Amino acid sequence: MLIDSHCHLYTLSDKLRSAIFSGLISNDLLIVDSSIDIVTAKAACSFADNNANVYWQAGFHPFSVPKFTNDIMNIYSNLIDTSKSVIGVGEIGLDETADIDMREQERVLRTFIELAKNKSLPITIHNRYENYRILDILNDYYDDYRSVVFHCFSHDTSFLNKILERNGTVSFSLNILRNKKHITESLILCPLENILLETDSPYMRIDRTPSSPLDIIKVYDYVSAAKEITPDILAGTVLGNFKRIFRIGI
């Protein structure tokens, strides 16, 4: 089984979602639909609760911070409590490209970390660019990063080592196909037991074309070659990592 640990189904058309779902069944794929605000959280919850091979995460992207209200947290809490397919809180984090005060981003991030802690759920972190402040925040809540996933990892080995020191997990995306030296070096250095794989589709484009969860095979193929291991060993290891981090049986 291949796992796309981070994608965004709600941005796709109903027709494309149906095609992807057919692919999940026929190709033995599992996907995690990660939300970015309250609207997409409701949509992700509904879709995952009604479709096999789909899980979802309750997230709030830094770009959504201006829409945040304290009342939203009650809705998120209820969605988590009543859903049969929620496995984490994410994506949440910091983004230096957003025209949004970093202090406000941090306040909302901390609110969602506290939600995850209260619900005993792992978190998936968005961190653009190489902002070490995210680690200071996480260290306020976690003795280690065993329940923390850094999604769409695009940092150098120095940042990676900070995560590995605390037993965190990094999720490599389709951006590894761009052959950027610092990402490739991080991929080679990262132990298999600290790796998840994702597409971050459809936002992560391939040759300027929107991607889909079905493109996850390209990530597996690249990583298998880069790590010089068989596809079966990679798939089995990633599956084991996924089950351990998100505490689910498949």
Stockholm file with secondary structure:
# STOCKHOLM 1.0

chainA/1-250         MLIDSHCHLYTLSDKLRSAIFSGLISNDLLIVDSSIDIVTAKAACSFADNNANVYWQAGFHPFSVPKFTNDIMNIYSNLIDTSKSVIGVGEIGLDETADIDMREQERVLRTFIELAKNKSLPITIHNRYENYRILDILNDYYDDYRSVVFHCFSHDTSFLNKILERNGTVSFSLNILRNKKHITESLILCPLENILLETDSPYMRIDRTPSSPLDIIKVYDYVSAAKEITPDILAGTVLGNFKRIFRIGI
#=GR chainA/1-250 SS CEEEEEECGGGSCHHHHHHHHHHHHHHTEEEEEECSSHHHHHHHHHHHHTSTTEEEECCCCGGGGGGCCHHHHHHHHHHHHHCSSEEEEEEEEEETTSSSCHHHHHHHHHHHHHHHHHHTCCEEEEEESCCTHHHHHHHTTCSSCTTEEECSCCCCHHHHHHHHTTTCEEEECGGGGGCCHHHHHHHHHSCGGGEEECCCTTTSCBTTBCCCGGGHHHHHHHHHHHHTCCHHHHHHHHHHHHHHHHTCCC
#=GC SS_cons         CEEEEEECGGGSCHHHHHHHHHHHHHHTEEEEEECSSHHHHHHHHHHHHTSTTEEEECCCCGGGGGGCCHHHHHHHHHHHHHCSSEEEEEEEEEETTSSSCHHHHHHHHHHHHHHHHHHTCCEEEEEESCCTHHHHHHHTTCSSCTTEEECSCCCCHHHHHHHHTTTCEEEECGGGGGCCHHHHHHHHHSCGGGEEECCCTTTSCBTTBCCCGGGHHHHHHHHHHHHTCCHHHHHHHHHHHHHHHHTCCC
//
